[in-house]
């Protein structure tokens, strides 16, 4: 797979990677009970306990339907709305309270950014994925690590959209 990236010298360079050589991301599941799809996380700042479910195809579909409906109503702050909508779907309880209104209110009004960041980093750390980091040559001939971008070209080689 050939791709373009900006190297550490701020130069546009092309890279190449054998996709069959990419490895899965290492995931630490030591604190996770086998066979469970509900996880717990204690927020570092407020020490509130969340239970949550990792994103699945079903959850992503629900999120996308809700986001499309919101686009018709709201014209701005799409990024913030996208993030809060995702969090509302992932979180199943806050301090044991499973009421949707309570969870939505928590995400909208009480979820500190420092706690939100820690929570999202934790979700990322336990979500199975492919490590898209690869070693490439930079514009000066040296080696550096680049992230393989997932673009239209990835799914349809030869297309230039």
C-alpha positions as a Python dict, from the first residue, in 0.01 Angstrom:
ca = {
    (1, 'X'): (0, 0, 0),
    (2, 'X'): (148, 332, -106),
    (3, 'X'): (58, 646, 85),
    (4, 'X'): (164, 1007, 132),
    (5, 'X'): (253, 1165, 465),
    (6, 'X'): (426, 1471, 604),
    (7, 'X'): (760, 1384, 761),
    (8, 'X'): (928, 1542, 1065),
    (9, 'X'): (1089, 1806, 836),
    (10, 'X'): (740, 1915, 724),
    (11, 'X'): (801, 1770, 377),
    (12, 'X'): (545, 1569, 181),
    (13, 'X'): (686, 1221, 120),
    (14, 'X'): (547, 896, -14),
    (15, 'X'): (571, 576, 184),
    (16, 'X'): (501, 213, 121),
    (17, 'X'): (391, -62, 357),
    (18, 'X'): (310, -430, 321),
    (19, 'X'): (-30, -446, 492),
    (20, 'X'): (16, -815, 571),
    (21, 'X'): (309, -717, 797),
    (22, 'X'): (101, -486, 1019),
    (23, 'X'): (42, -633, 1365),
    (24, 'X'): (-251, -604, 1601),
    (25, 'X'): (-232, -340, 1870),
    (26, 'X'): (-123, -479, 2205),
    (27, 'X'): (-418, -461, 2443),
    (28, 'X'): (-385, -502, 2819),
    (29, 'X'): (-692, -695, 2930),
    (30, 'X'): (-546, -803, 3266),
    (31, 'X'): (-818, -620, 3460),
    (32, 'X'): (-1102, -742, 3240),
    (33, 'X'): (-1317, -1043, 3320),
    (34, 'X'): (-1319, -1295, 3035),
    (35, 'X'): (-1647, -1310, 2841),
    (36, 'X'): (-1769, -973, 2970),
    (37, 'X'): (-1864, -690, 2738),
    (38, 'X'): (-1932, -435, 3013),
    (39, 'X'): (-1627, -264, 3162),
    (40, 'X'): (-1572, -31, 3457),
    (41, 'X'): (-1355, 279, 3488),
    (42, 'X'): (-1304, 514, 3780),
    (43, 'X'): (-1251, 872, 3668),
    (44, 'X'): (-918, 1008, 3794),
    (45, 'X'): (-1032, 1358, 3899),
    (46, 'X'): (-1387, 1316, 4031),
    (47, 'X'): (-1347, 946, 4120),
    (48, 'X'): (-1689, 866, 3979),
    (49, 'X'): (-1734, 512, 3851),
    (50, 'X'): (-1853, 448, 3496),
    (51, 'X'): (-1963, 121, 3345),
    (52, 'X'): (-1944, 115, 2968),
    (53, 'X'): (-1954, -99, 2657),
    (54, 'X'): (-1691, -87, 2384),
    (55, 'X'): (-1809, 43, 2047),
    (56, 'X'): (-1972, -227, 1834),
    (57, 'X'): (-2125, -219, 1490),
    (58, 'X'): (-2470, -188, 1649),
    (59, 'X'): (-2365, 103, 1870),
    (60, 'X'): (-2190, 280, 1580),
    (61, 'X'): (-2507, 246, 1370),
    (62, 'X'): (-2720, 396, 1652),
    (63, 'X'): (-2472, 683, 1689),
    (64, 'X'): (-2469, 756, 1316),
    (65, 'X'): (-2851, 763, 1300),
    (66, 'X'): (-2861, 1007, 1593),
    (67, 'X'): (-2585, 1228, 1448),
    (68, 'X'): (-2761, 1246, 1110),
    (69, 'X'): (-3083, 1353, 1283),
    (70, 'X'): (-2892, 1619, 1479),
    (71, 'X'): (-2737, 1760, 1160),
    (72, 'X'): (-3087, 1855, 1046),
    (73, 'X'): (-3153, 2048, 1367),
    (74, 'X'): (-2814, 2194, 1465),
    (75, 'X'): (-2583, 2373, 1223),
    (76, 'X'): (-2273, 2418, 1444),
    (77, 'X'): (-2050, 2248, 1704),
    (78, 'X'): (-2060, 1917, 1522),
    (79, 'X'): (-1736, 1795, 1685),
    (80, 'X'): (-1859, 1849, 2041),
    (81, 'X'): (-2196, 1696, 1964),
    (82, 'X'): (-2028, 1397, 1798),
    (83, 'X'): (-1810, 1329, 2103),
    (84, 'X'): (-2085, 1372, 2362),
    (85, 'X'): (-2322, 1153, 2158),
    (86, 'X'): (-2060, 879, 2143),
    (87, 'X'): (-1996, 899, 2517),
    (88, 'X'): (-2368, 881, 2592),
    (89, 'X'): (-2394, 559, 2391),
    (90, 'X'): (-2083, 396, 2541),
    (91, 'X'): (-2164, 472, 2906),
    (92, 'X'): (-2413, 233, 3064),
    (93, 'X'): (-2409, 370, 3421),
    (94, 'X'): (-2261, 648, 3633),
    (95, 'X'): (-2200, 551, 3997),
    (96, 'X'): (-2443, 261, 3946),
    (97, 'X'): (-2723, 479, 3805),
    (98, 'X'): (-2836, 335, 3469),
    (99, 'X'): (-3105, 595, 3394),
    (100, 'X'): (-3045, 739, 3042),
    (101, 'X'): (-3150, 1091, 3145),
    (102, 'X'): (-2904, 1079, 3435),
    (103, 'X'): (-2621, 958, 3208),
    (104, 'X'): (-2700, 1218, 2940),
    (105, 'X'): (-2705, 1495, 3202),
    (106, 'X'): (-2374, 1372, 3341),
    (107, 'X'): (-2210, 1379, 2996),
    (108, 'X'): (-2356, 1721, 2911),
    (109, 'X'): (-2304, 1900, 3243),
    (110, 'X'): (-2073, 1715, 3480),
    (111, 'X'): (-1811, 1526, 3276),
    (112, 'X'): (-1487, 1719, 3329),
    (113, 'X'): (-1260, 1738, 3025),
    (114, 'X'): (-969, 1584, 3219),
    (115, 'X'): (-1189, 1287, 3314),
    (116, 'X'): (-1331, 1261, 2962),
    (117, 'X'): (-982, 1249, 2813),
    (118, 'X'): (-869, 981, 3059),
    (119, 'X'): (-1183, 779, 2986),
    (120, 'X'): (-1138, 802, 2608),
    (121, 'X'): (-770, 706, 2640),
    (122, 'X'): (-871, 403, 2848),
    (123, 'X'): (-1130, 298, 2589),
    (124, 'X'): (-864, 328, 2320),
    (125, 'X'): (-617, 122, 2525),
    (126, 'X'): (-855, -175, 2557),
    (127, 'X'): (-1012, -162, 2210),
    (128, 'X'): (-871, -423, 1971),
    (129, 'X'): (-721, -261, 1663),
    (130, 'X'): (-442, -278, 1407),
    (131, 'X'): (-118, -92, 1480),
    (132, 'X'): (-87, 140, 1179),
    (133, 'X'): (261, 262, 1273),
    (134, 'X'): (529, 176, 1017),
    (135, 'X'): (890, 271, 955),
    (136, 'X'): (947, 485, 644),
    (137, 'X'): (1222, 695, 485),
    (138, 'X'): (1190, 1068, 540),
    (139, 'X'): (1280, 1344, 291),
    (140, 'X'): (1644, 1343, 410),
    (141, 'X'): (1692, 968, 369),
    (142, 'X'): (1664, 885, 738),
    (143, 'X'): (1413, 653, 898),
    (144, 'X'): (1114, 759, 1104),
    (145, 'X'): (780, 625, 1212),
    (146, 'X'): (464, 724, 1029),
    (147, 'X'): (100, 632, 1071),
    (148, 'X'): (-52, 466, 766),
    (149, 'X'): (-350, 682, 669),
    (150, 'X'): (-679, 512, 593),
    (151, 'X'): (-814, 700, 290),
    (152, 'X'): (-1034, 625, -10),
    (153, 'X'): (-719, 498, -181),
    (154, 'X'): (-688, 234, 94),
    (155, 'X'): (-1027, 83, 5),
    (156, 'X'): (-1022, 154, -369),
    (157, 'X'): (-662, 158, -496),
    (158, 'X'): (-617, 377, -799),
    (159, 'X'): (-910, 607, -721),
    (160, 'X'): (-835, 976, -686),
    (161, 'X'): (-1127, 1144, -513),
}
